[in-house]
């Protein structure tokens, strides 16, 4: 049975959207049912319009569906992709997680297989802390964390973050490291772990 994968991202200028699309590509290659979903933008219109790259990306992704609790319940596995804000999750992603209390209270987040990716504007800008902050919430969910670790040499080529792929973005908005293959490996690993979990649940049903 195919794995249902929700790829939930927040992106102001497009980096994490691109990472989400690479994850979707890998998921399709692995035979999973994948959805790319954005979390709701909370920033005021004036803030968005003050940054041309932010404004352009906001307008270009109007057709991307907004993630909902139904998507989380549907998913066997979830990949989150989010930038860092002062070494933590942006408010947009945090609010989305906080709004899943109903699912959590009803046991609907238990045994979801999850993984996370991040970005920042410099190499030590809080990417690891951001991924780990998200994983703290996932522990409360009763989810199963599928970090990439060092399960493939591609991890070293992309910067060597064992918690989840992270990338540095320069002042022109370009990714400094080549992380496409690492993103695709992380997505396929997440699907593989979710498949093992799902098969185990079916055996014990």
Buried (B, 14 or more C-beta within 10 A) or exposed (E): EBBBBBBBBBBBBBBBBBBBBBBBBBBEEBEBBBBBBBBEBBBEEEEBEEBEEBBEBBEEBEEBEEBBBEBBBEBBBBBBBBBBBEBBBBBBBBBBBEBBEEBBEEEBBEBBBBBBBBBBBEEEBBBBBBBBBBBEBBEEBEBBBBBBEEBBEBBEEBBEBEBBBBBBBEEEEEBBBEBBBBBBBBBBBBBBBBBEBBEEEEEEE
